[in-house]
Amino acid sequence: MRTKKILLLLSAVLLLASCISNKKIVYLQSQARDAKYHNENFTRQYKIKPHDLLSVQVTSLYPENNEILAQLIQQGTGNGNIGGGGGSGGYFYINGYAVDDSGQVKIPMIGEVPAAGKTIHEVEGEIEQKFNQYYDGITVVVKLGGIQVSMLGEFNRPGTINFFQPNVTILQAIARAGDFTELANRKEVLILRTQGNEIDRHTLDLTSDSLLESPYYYLQADDVIYAKPLKAQQYGISRNALQYTLTILSFISSTLLIISLVGGFSKK
């Protein structure tokens, strides 16, 4: 009888030790089954920042001008080394135009064009207007070299990720980082955002559906997301220690079960 009580107690401990409350790991918890959320940050067009890399394509309605324009644009590329991260991928780093610290992008023939604080469409218009002084029928296409974010801490695949799109959510970034580990604190996810010469530090609760309306739901270039560990990890209960404890408890539980079964057969 005593063995059975010990067995039940160890089984309960084993179950509790192997479980983490759903309230700590489930995203976007809400009482409502269905709901709609509004986040104005999605509707805002991306504003170019210093150190962003831009791909610039200039074409003319007249074929004889296109070869000259292509050579001009090609000559000015490869200046990505003067910029910082800016969310650039390899292609844009080699073939893109870097926005300098003063917010200007330097294009062959037309010189410096103000870019920082403007949308892609606005910069296209500025470049097109300047080229129209030399060539007729000009069309300009500008593309952003993507958004780069850094994922640190309790992720299955931490590291730097490039997204070649202007609107990226924190959930998309987490998915690309292989999701959180089992010991990540989803209620206290730290995000660092550079605004000029200032760094904005903010803590997000990913278990709350208020995240969907947060200005930090949509990421910006050079954002850093840090996933803190749960307190169990902070206090030194590492994954290996936890697994080791569960293994020992499982072994003891199995041993007591065998003793109980053997004792039952011997009485018979």
N, C-alpha and C positions, 0 to 999 in steps of 0.2 A: 504494500500500500504506500509505504514511504517512497519507494523507488518511483512509483507512478506519479506522485506529487512532484518529485524532483524533475521528472521527465516533462511534466506539464509546464513547470516553471521555466525550465530551460527552453522549451519550445516557444513560450511566450516571449522570452528575452530575445531569442533568435529572430522571431518575427518582427519585433519592435526595432531591433538593430539593423534589419535589412530594409526598413521602410523609411521613406521621407514623405512627409505630409504633402498631399496634393496642393494645398494652399501655397506651398513654397515653390512649386515647379510648373503649375498650369499658367499659361499666358492669358492675358486679357480676361480676367475673371469678371463676370457681371451677373446680376440677378435676372436681367432681361434676356429672353431667348433670342429675340431679334431686335436690332437697333440700327440707327443710322448716325454717322458721325461726320462732322465737317472740319476740315483742316485747310485753312487758307494758304498754308505754305505750299501745297501742291499746285494751286492755281498761279502762284507767282512764278514768273519765268526766271531762270537762273541768271544771276548777275555775275559777270566776269570779275575775277579777283587777280591781284598781282601774283605772278608765278604760275598762273594757268597757262596751259599750252593750247594753241589754236591751230587747226588745220584750215588753210585758206586756199580756195580754188577760184581762179578768175578766168572766165571765158568770154568770147566775143561772138556776135552774130556773124562776123566776117571771118572765114577760115584762115585767111592770110595773117590775121592778127594772133590767132591762137597759139601758134608755135612760139612766137616771140613772148607772149604772156606766160606760157608754160615754163620757158627758160628763165624768165625773170623771177617767177615764184620759186622755182627750184633753187636758184642761187641764194635766196634768202633763208632757206630752211636749214635745219641742222643746228639751230642756235638754242636748242633745248638745254644745253649745258649752262646757260646763264640764268636759268630759272630753277626753282626748287622742285618740290614734289608736284603739287598742283593736280594730282590725280592723273598723271600722264601714263600711258602705256608705252611699250617699246617703239611702236610705229610713230606715235606723236612726239616722243622724245627726240627721235632722229629727224623727222620730217615736219615738225611743228614750229610755230612761232611763239616764243615765250613773251608773256606780258611782264614787263620789268617792274621794279619797285615803285616807280612813279605812275604805274598804271598804263603805260604806253606800249603799243606793239609796233615794231619797226618793219615796214614792208618796202621792198625794193621799188624804186622810181617815185613812189608817193610819200616816202618818209614815215614819220611817226603818226600813229592813229590812236586817239584816246580810246581805251577799252575797258579799264576797271570801272565797275559800277554800272556798266551797260549790259543790255541783253545781247544775245547772239545776233538777233535781227537788227538791232541798232548798229552794231559794229559792221555788219554786212552793208548797211546803207551808207555808212561813213566811207568805207573802202571803195564801194561802187561809185560814189560821188567823186572821189579823188581820181579814180582811173578814167572816169568819163571826160576828164579834162584832156586826156591824151588819145583815147580810143572811143569809138562809137559802139553802141549796142553791148555794153558790158553787163555781165551777170556775175555776182559774187556769192559763193557758198562758204560759210564758216561753220566749222564743227568744233565742239569742245573735246579736249583730250580725255574726257571722262572724269570720274570722281574717285579719289584714292582715300581709303579709310584704313585705320590700323586696329586690329582686334587683339587685345591682350588679356591675360588671366585665364579664367576657367572656361576656355573653349576647346573643343576637340581638335580644331585645326587653327590655332592662333596664327596671326601674321598680317601682312599688308595685302589688301584686296583692291583691285581696280574695277570700276564699273563704267562702261562706256554708254552712259545715259545720265540725264540731268536730275531725274527724280528717283532717288534711292532711299528706301525705308530702312530703319534699324533692324526690322525683322528679316529683310532680304540679306542684310550684311551678316546677321547671326546664322542664317541658313548656309551662306557661303563659307562660314567659319566652322561648319560641321555641327552647329547647335552648341548649347552649353553642356558642360560636363554635369554629372549627377550631383556634384557638390558646389555648383555655382549658386550664388545668391541673386536670384532674379528680381528681388525687391530693391536691391541697391546696386544698380548698374551705373557706373560712372562714365560720363561722356565729357571729353575736353574739346572745346571748339575755339579755334583761333579767329579773333576778330581784330584785324589790324595788328597792333603791337600788344594786344591784350588777349588773355586766355580765359575763356568762360568755362567754369566748372559746374556741372549739373548732375544730379542723381535721378535716375529714372526707375520707376517701379513697373516692371514689365508684366506683373500679375494683375495690374489694374487697367481697365479699358480706357481710362483717361489718357493713356499713352497715345491713343489714336488722334487726339486733338492737341497733342503737345507740339511746340515748335521744334522739338528735337526728334520727332518721329521721322521726319525727312532729313537725311544726312547732308552735310556739306563737305567740300573738299578738305582733306587733311584732318577730319574728325578722328579722335582716338576714343575707342570704346574699351573700357576695362571692366571685366566681370570679376567681382569680388568673390572669395570663397565663403561658404557658410561658416558659422561660428565653430562648428565641429572641426572643420579643417583648420581654422585659425588657432584653435586650442591644441593642435598637434595630432588630431585624429586623422591621419592621412589615409589615402585610399588603401595602401598596403596594410596599414595597421588595422583598418576596418575589415578588410578581407581576411586578414590573419585571425582576428577575433571571431569572425563568423565561421571560419574553418574549424577553430578549436571548439566552439559551441556546438557545431554540427557533429563533430567527432564524439564529444561527450554525450550528446543526445542519442546518437546511434549506439554508443556503448551501453548506456543505461537501458535502451530499448531491448538490446540483445540480452542483457542480464535479466530484465523483467520477463522476457519470453522464456529463457532457460529456466528461471525460477518457477514459472507457471507449469512448464512441462514436468519438472522434477516433482512437483506436488501431486501431479496426476499419477 
